[in-house]
Amino acid sequence: MFELNETQRKTLLRIARQSIAAVLDGGSPDWKAEGFDETLRQPAGAFVTLTRDGDLRGCIGSIRAVEPLYKAVASSAVSAAFRDPRFPPLAPGELEHLKLEISVMGPIERVTNIEEIVVGRDGLIISRRHYAGLLLPQVATEYGWDRQTFLEQTCRKAGLPPDAWLAQDCRIEKFSAFVFGE
């Protein structure tokens, strides 16, 4: 699990915002590893969530650690702004009205007993056949869900019936995240 100090958090928020701004200006983010400390260069999964006036405006990320954290944040920010299929791509002038939140993924663990799931600490991944859905740890807290509702809503996010988590062939995984924002 990543622990980030205030300077590192501010740096990642700046990377996210400037990466989106670069694309809005017709360019692409181009971050070099030399400018970042060892922690920000470690591989990590990360999600970037965009909100406007408290409403979701985009959220995309990488579950697994496949690239350095600073790159995962940059690419997730651009994807959340321009590639989230639930929303139109960000328009010029819209970025200044958005708040950004970053969730740095912790390790993913298989759940064998739903009592292991702690609402507010754990995020969920539910998969069955070719369906999969993920909800970040803070989502259940924001909506005041209990464990069962969190499981049901993650199933819905996967495109499954709400009670699919009860099926033998359904895979439930949990993860923690280090969450911070503007």
C-alpha positions as CSV (number, residue, x, y, z in Angstrom):
1,M,0.0,0.0,0.0
2,F,1.3,3.4,-1.0
3,E,1.7,6.1,1.6
4,L,2.3,9.5,0.0
5,N,3.4,12.7,1.6
6,E,1.8,16.1,0.9
7,T,4.4,17.0,-1.7
8,Q,3.9,13.7,-3.6
9,R,0.1,14.1,-3.5
10,K,0.3,17.7,-4.8
11,T,2.7,16.5,-7.6
12,L,0.3,13.8,-8.7
13,L,-2.7,16.2,-8.7
14,R,-0.6,18.6,-10.8
15,I,0.3,15.8,-13.2
16,A,-3.4,14.8,-13.5
17,R,-4.6,18.4,-14.1
18,Q,-1.7,19.3,-16.5
19,S,-2.1,16.1,-18.5
20,I,-5.8,16.9,-19.1
21,A,-4.9,20.5,-20.0
22,A,-2.2,19.3,-22.5
23,V,-4.8,17.3,-24.4
24,L,-7.3,20.2,-24.3
25,D,-4.6,22.3,-25.9
26,G,-4.1,19.8,-28.7
27,G,-1.0,18.2,-27.3
28,S,-0.2,15.1,-25.2
29,P,1.3,14.8,-21.8
30,D,5.0,14.1,-21.8
31,W,6.3,13.4,-18.4
32,K,9.9,12.3,-17.8
33,A,10.9,10.0,-14.9
34,E,13.9,12.1,-13.9
35,G,11.7,14.7,-12.4
36,F,10.1,12.4,-9.9
37,D,11.2,10.7,-6.7
38,E,11.5,6.9,-6.3
39,T,8.0,6.5,-4.9
40,L,6.4,8.2,-7.9
41,R,8.4,6.0,-10.2
42,Q,7.3,2.7,-8.6
43,P,4.7,0.7,-10.6
44,A,1.2,1.2,-9.3
45,G,-2.4,1.1,-10.4
46,A,-4.3,4.4,-10.0
47,F,-7.8,5.8,-10.7
48,V,-8.6,9.5,-11.4
49,T,-12.1,10.7,-10.6
50,L,-13.4,14.0,-12.0
51,T,-16.4,15.7,-10.3
52,R,-18.2,18.9,-11.1
53,D,-20.4,20.4,-8.4
54,G,-20.2,17.1,-6.5
55,D,-21.4,15.1,-9.5
56,L,-19.3,12.4,-11.3
57,R,-17.8,13.7,-14.6
58,G,-15.5,10.8,-15.3
59,C,-13.5,8.0,-13.6
60,I,-11.1,5.7,-15.2
61,G,-8.0,3.9,-14.0
62,S,-5.7,1.0,-14.0
63,I,-6.3,-1.9,-11.6
64,R,-2.9,-3.4,-11.7
65,A,0.6,-1.9,-11.4
66,V,1.8,-1.9,-15.0
67,E,3.5,1.5,-15.2
68,P,5.1,4.0,-12.9
69,L,2.6,5.8,-10.6
70,Y,3.2,9.2,-12.2
71,K,2.4,7.7,-15.7
72,A,-0.6,5.8,-14.4
73,V,-2.0,9.0,-13.0
74,A,-1.4,10.9,-16.2
75,S,-3.0,8.3,-18.4
76,S,-5.9,7.7,-16.1
77,A,-6.6,11.5,-15.9
78,V,-6.7,11.8,-19.7
79,S,-8.9,8.7,-20.0
80,A,-11.3,9.9,-17.3
81,A,-11.6,13.3,-19.1
82,F,-11.9,12.0,-22.7
83,R,-12.6,8.3,-22.8
84,D,-15.2,7.5,-20.1
85,P,-18.0,6.1,-22.2
86,R,-20.6,7.4,-19.7
87,F,-19.8,11.1,-20.5
88,P,-18.9,13.2,-23.5
89,P,-15.3,14.2,-23.8
90,L,-14.3,17.2,-21.7
91,A,-14.8,20.5,-23.5
92,P,-12.5,23.5,-23.4
93,G,-13.2,25.7,-20.4
94,E,-14.6,22.8,-18.4
95,L,-11.4,21.7,-16.6
96,E,-11.4,24.8,-14.4
97,H,-14.7,23.7,-12.9
98,L,-13.6,20.2,-12.0
99,K,-12.3,18.7,-8.8
100,L,-9.8,15.8,-9.2
101,E,-9.4,12.8,-6.9
102,I,-6.7,10.2,-7.1
103,S,-7.0,6.6,-5.8
104,V,-3.7,4.7,-5.7
105,M,-4.5,1.0,-5.7
106,G,-3.4,-1.4,-3.1
107,P,-3.0,-5.1,-3.5
108,I,-6.0,-7.1,-4.8
109,E,-7.1,-10.1,-2.7
110,R,-9.7,-12.8,-3.4
111,V,-12.6,-12.7,-1.0
112,T,-13.6,-16.1,0.4
113,N,-16.0,-14.8,3.1
114,I,-17.9,-11.5,2.6
115,E,-17.4,-10.8,6.3
116,E,-13.8,-9.9,5.2
117,I,-15.1,-6.9,3.3
118,V,-14.9,-3.6,5.3
119,V,-17.1,-0.8,3.9
120,G,-15.1,2.3,3.7
121,R,-11.7,0.6,3.6
122,D,-12.2,-1.9,0.8
123,G,-13.0,-1.4,-2.9
124,L,-14.6,-4.3,-4.8
125,I,-14.1,-6.1,-8.1
126,I,-16.8,-8.6,-9.0
127,S,-16.4,-10.7,-12.1
128,R,-18.4,-13.5,-13.7
129,R,-17.7,-15.0,-17.1
130,H,-17.0,-12.0,-19.4
131,Y,-18.6,-9.4,-17.0
132,A,-16.6,-7.4,-14.5
133,G,-17.2,-4.3,-12.4
134,L,-15.1,-2.3,-9.9
135,L,-16.1,0.3,-7.3
136,L,-13.6,2.3,-5.3
137,P,-13.6,2.1,-1.5
138,Q,-15.0,5.7,-1.1
139,V,-18.1,5.0,-3.2
140,A,-19.8,2.9,-0.5
141,T,-19.1,5.5,2.1
142,E,-20.3,8.4,-0.1
143,Y,-23.7,6.6,-0.7
144,G,-24.0,5.2,2.8
145,W,-24.2,1.6,1.6
146,D,-23.9,-1.4,3.8
147,R,-21.8,-4.5,2.7
148,Q,-24.7,-6.2,0.9
149,T,-25.7,-3.0,-1.0
150,F,-22.0,-2.5,-2.0
151,L,-21.9,-6.0,-3.4
152,E,-25.1,-5.5,-5.2
153,Q,-24.1,-2.2,-6.7
154,T,-20.7,-3.7,-7.8
155,C,-22.7,-6.4,-9.6
156,R,-24.8,-3.8,-11.3
157,K,-21.6,-1.9,-12.4
158,A,-20.5,-5.2,-14.0
159,G,-23.8,-5.5,-15.9
160,L,-24.9,-8.4,-13.7
161,P,-28.0,-9.0,-11.7
162,P,-27.7,-7.5,-8.2
163,D,-27.6,-10.9,-6.5
164,A,-24.9,-12.4,-8.9
165,W,-22.3,-12.1,-6.1
166,L,-24.1,-15.2,-4.5
167,A,-23.3,-17.4,-7.5
168,Q,-20.6,-20.1,-7.2
169,D,-18.9,-18.9,-10.4
170,C,-18.8,-15.3,-9.3
171,R,-15.3,-14.0,-8.3
172,I,-15.2,-11.3,-5.6
173,E,-12.0,-9.4,-4.9
174,K,-11.2,-6.6,-2.6
175,F,-8.5,-3.9,-2.5
176,S,-7.6,-0.9,-0.5
177,A,-6.6,2.5,-2.0
178,F,-4.8,5.6,-0.9
179,V,-7.3,8.3,-1.8
180,F,-6.7,12.1,-1.9
181,G,-7.9,15.0,-3.9
182,E,-8.2,18.7,-4.4
